[in-house]
Amino acid sequence: MTRRYKTKPMAALHETMSDLHRAGAIDQAAMNEFDQRCLAVTARELSYQVFKDAKGEWRWRLVAANGKRIAGSGEGYKSKSACIAAIELVKNSAAAPIAA
């Protein structure tokens, strides 16, 4: 899979950090942070997974093409349709402001 970066400086930073990670100078958690900050992710590289948890409630998670979990439902839902409705709510919230 070809990597796409947010900017050229981010590409250079990420490649340097990748080298340091391979050399053992930074751990996986730090490398994950650089992945999130530097790599551009397109919608085609993401998928929503719907599943039942141990309590029998429906949940969702957003997963990147590399298998890493990006986000998940904060609660369980009684029905699969309610879970899918929550996914649609998240998908339609792209224009919502970010409160700092």
CYANA upper distance limits for C-alpha pairs under 8 A (distance plus 0.5 A):
  3 ARG  CA     39 LEU  CA      7.60
  3 ARG  CA     40 ALA  CA      8.43
  4 ARG  CA     39 LEU  CA      6.39
  4 ARG  CA     40 ALA  CA      5.90
  4 ARG  CA     41 VAL  CA      7.96
  5 TYR  CA     10 MET  CA      6.89
  5 TYR  CA     11 ALA  CA      6.00
  5 TYR  CA     38 CYS  CA      6.22
  5 TYR  CA     39 LEU  CA      4.89
  5 TYR  CA     40 ALA  CA      5.39
  6 LYS  CA     10 MET  CA      6.86
  6 LYS  CA     11 ALA  CA      7.99
  6 LYS  CA     38 CYS  CA      6.32
  6 LYS  CA     39 LEU  CA      6.29
  6 LYS  CA     40 ALA  CA      5.51
  7 THR  CA     11 ALA  CA      6.84
  7 THR  CA     38 CYS  CA      8.16
  8 LYS  CA     12 ALA  CA      6.94
  9 PRO  CA     13 LEU  CA      6.70
 10 MET  CA     14 HIS  CA      6.44
 10 MET  CA     38 CYS  CA      5.62
 10 MET  CA     39 LEU  CA      8.28
 11 ALA  CA     15 GLU  CA      6.63
 11 ALA  CA     38 CYS  CA      7.18
 11 ALA  CA     39 LEU  CA      8.28
 12 ALA  CA     16 THR  CA      6.78
 13 LEU  CA     17 MET  CA      6.70
 13 LEU  CA     38 CYS  CA      8.35
 14 HIS  CA     18 SER  CA      6.48
 14 HIS  CA     34 PHE  CA      6.86
 14 HIS  CA     35 ASP  CA      7.76
 14 HIS  CA     38 CYS  CA      6.80
 15 GLU  CA     19 ASP  CA      6.81
 16 THR  CA     20 LEU  CA      6.88
 17 MET  CA     21 HIS  CA      6.54
 17 MET  CA     26 ILE  CA      8.26
 17 MET  CA     31 MET  CA      7.54
 17 MET  CA     34 PHE  CA      7.99
 18 SER  CA     22 ARG  CA      6.69
 18 SER  CA     31 MET  CA      7.60
 19 ASP  CA     23 ALA  CA      6.72
 20 LEU  CA     24 GLY  CA      6.73
 20 LEU  CA     25 ALA  CA      5.64
 20 LEU  CA     26 ILE  CA      6.55
 21 HIS  CA     25 ALA  CA      6.14
 21 HIS  CA     26 ILE  CA      5.37
 21 HIS  CA     27 ASP  CA      6.80
 21 HIS  CA     28 GLN  CA      7.81
 21 HIS  CA     31 MET  CA      7.24
 26 ILE  CA     30 ALA  CA      6.77
 26 ILE  CA     31 MET  CA      7.49
 27 ASP  CA     31 MET  CA      6.90
 28 GLN  CA     32 ASN  CA      6.56
 29 ALA  CA     33 GLU  CA      6.91
 30 ALA  CA     34 PHE  CA      6.96
 31 MET  CA     35 ASP  CA      6.68
 32 ASN  CA     36 GLN  CA      6.81
 33 GLU  CA     37 ARG  CA      6.77
 34 PHE  CA     38 CYS  CA      6.28
 34 PHE  CA     39 LEU  CA      8.40
 35 ASP  CA     39 LEU  CA      5.96
 41 VAL  CA     45 GLU  CA      7.03
 41 VAL  CA     46 LEU  CA      8.38
 42 THR  CA     46 LEU  CA      7.65
 43 ALA  CA     47 SER  CA      8.45
 45 GLU  CA     64 ALA  CA      6.30
 45 GLU  CA     65 ALA  CA      5.48
 46 LEU  CA     62 LEU  CA      7.28
 46 LEU  CA     63 VAL  CA      6.11
 46 LEU  CA     64 ALA  CA      5.05
 46 LEU  CA     65 ALA  CA      6.35
 47 SER  CA     62 LEU  CA      6.23
 47 SER  CA     63 VAL  CA      5.89
 47 SER  CA     64 ALA  CA      7.09
 47 SER  CA     65 ALA  CA      8.18
 48 TYR  CA     60 TRP  CA      7.07
 48 TYR  CA     61 ARG  CA      6.14
 48 TYR  CA     62 LEU  CA      5.05
 48 TYR  CA     63 VAL  CA      6.76
 48 TYR  CA     87 ILE  CA      8.37
 49 GLN  CA     60 TRP  CA      5.92
 49 GLN  CA     61 ARG  CA      5.80
 49 GLN  CA     62 LEU  CA      6.89
 49 GLN  CA     63 VAL  CA      7.80
 50 VAL  CA     58 TRP  CA      7.42
 50 VAL  CA     59 ARG  CA      6.25
 50 VAL  CA     60 TRP  CA      4.96
 50 VAL  CA     61 ARG  CA      7.27
 50 VAL  CA     80 LYS  CA      8.37
 50 VAL  CA     83 CYS  CA      8.07
 50 VAL  CA     84 ILE  CA      8.24
 51 PHE  CA     58 TRP  CA      6.12
 51 PHE  CA     59 ARG  CA      5.98
 51 PHE  CA     60 TRP  CA      6.81
 52 LYS  CA     56 GLY  CA      5.88
 52 LYS  CA     57 GLU  CA      5.77
 52 LYS  CA     58 TRP  CA      4.98
 52 LYS  CA     59 ARG  CA      6.55
 53 ASP  CA     57 GLU  CA      5.99
 53 ASP  CA     58 TRP  CA      6.85
 53 ASP  CA     59 ARG  CA      7.23
 53 ASP  CA     76 GLY  CA      8.30
 57 GLU  CA     76 GLY  CA      5.55
 57 GLU  CA     77 TYR  CA      5.83
 57 GLU  CA     78 LYS  CA      6.01
 57 GLU  CA     79 SER  CA      7.90
 58 TRP  CA     76 GLY  CA      5.83
 58 TRP  CA     77 TYR  CA      5.31
 58 TRP  CA     78 LYS  CA      6.78
 58 TRP  CA     79 SER  CA      6.81
 58 TRP  CA     80 LYS  CA      6.30
 58 TRP  CA     83 CYS  CA      6.65
 59 ARG  CA     72 GLY  CA      8.12
 59 ARG  CA     73 SER  CA      6.35
 59 ARG  CA     75 GLU  CA      7.53
 59 ARG  CA     76 GLY  CA      5.72
 59 ARG  CA     77 TYR  CA      6.89
 59 ARG  CA     83 CYS  CA      6.72
 60 TRP  CA     72 GLY  CA      6.15
 60 TRP  CA     73 SER  CA      5.89
 60 TRP  CA     83 CYS  CA      7.34
 60 TRP  CA     84 ILE  CA      8.48
 60 TRP  CA     87 ILE  CA      7.90
 61 ARG  CA     69 ARG  CA      7.30
 61 ARG  CA     70 ILE  CA      7.95
 61 ARG  CA     71 ALA  CA      6.11
 61 ARG  CA     72 GLY  CA      4.49
 61 ARG  CA     73 SER  CA      6.79
 62 LEU  CA     69 ARG  CA      6.47
 62 LEU  CA     70 ILE  CA      5.98
 62 LEU  CA     71 ALA  CA      5.60
 62 LEU  CA     72 GLY  CA      6.54
 63 VAL  CA     67 GLY  CA      6.35
 63 VAL  CA     68 LYS  CA      6.11
 63 VAL  CA     69 ARG  CA      5.01
 63 VAL  CA     70 ILE  CA      6.10
 63 VAL  CA     71 ALA  CA      7.84
 64 ALA  CA     68 LYS  CA      5.91
 64 ALA  CA     69 ARG  CA      6.94
 64 ALA  CA     70 ILE  CA      7.26
 76 GLY  CA     83 CYS  CA      8.31
 77 TYR  CA     82 ALA  CA      6.71
 77 TYR  CA     83 CYS  CA      6.18
 78 LYS  CA     82 ALA  CA      7.68
 79 SER  CA     83 CYS  CA      7.02
 80 LYS  CA     84 ILE  CA      6.75
 81 SER  CA     85 ALA  CA      6.61
 82 ALA  CA     86 ALA  CA      6.81
 83 CYS  CA     87 ILE  CA      7.01
 84 ILE  CA     88 GLU  CA      6.85
 85 ALA  CA     89 LEU  CA      6.77
 86 ALA  CA     90 VAL  CA      6.86
 87 ILE  CA     91 LYS  CA      6.64
 88 GLU  CA     92 ASN  CA      6.58
 89 LEU  CA     93 SER  CA      6.78
 90 VAL  CA     94 ALA  CA      8.07
